[in-house]
Amino acid sequence: MASGGMGDTLSGLLAALLAQGLGPAEAARVGVRLHARAGERAAQTFGYGLGATDVAHELGGAWADLQGAMQGS
């Protein structure tokens, strides 16, 4: 997660959450968790050397994972 573009992916995600009406603290909590989960999913597919685009492609799946976890709790 320390490769070029990862911060851009995270900041874009945070901006999108803010634009949808989340407050800054909530956007930060949700955004960081989504970004991390997307990274976990991408690592399962690509292993070491994954890039920001790989993480971005996993955001939808990460969102579904987190929604499922929230509904199960």
N, C-alpha and C positions, 0 to 999 in steps of 0.2 A: 504494500500500500504506500510505499515511499518512492514511487516512480512518477515520472512526468505526467501531469494532467490529472492526477488523483485529487489534488486540491481544487482544481477547476470543476471536476465532477461533483465534489462535495459542495462547493459554493453554489453551483447551479441548482443542485437539489435543495439547498437551504433557501435560495431565492424563490424557487417554485413553491415551497411550503409557505413561505411568508406571503407570497402573492395569493395563496388560497385562503389566507386569513388567520393562519396560526400566529401566535405571539412569538417573539424572538426566543424565549427560553424553550417553549414547546417545540418550535421548529428545529432548534439545535438538538434537543433530545431525540426527536423522531428522525431527523436527518442523519445524525451520526449513527444511530442504530440501523437505519436502512442502508447506509453506505457500508457499514461493517458487514451486515448480512449479505449484501450483494457481493462484497469481496470474498466472503466465505464460499458463496455459491460459485463464483468465478474460479476460485482456487480449486474447487472440486473438479472443474472441467479442464482448466488450463494448467494447473500446478504452479510451480514457480515461474516467474517471468510474466505474469499477467499484466495487462495494461489498463489504462483508464477506460478505454472503450469496452473492454471485457466486463468491467464492473458496471458500466452504464447499461449494458445489455441485460444485466441480471437484476436491475432495479425493480422491474415488474414482478418477477418471481419473489424477490425479497419482500416486497409489499404484501404479496399474497401470503407468504410465510408468517409475517408479523400479524396480519389480520387473523389468520387461523389461530395463532398463539393467543391473541387477545380474546377470541371467542371461546377458546378452550379453558380460559382461566376463570 
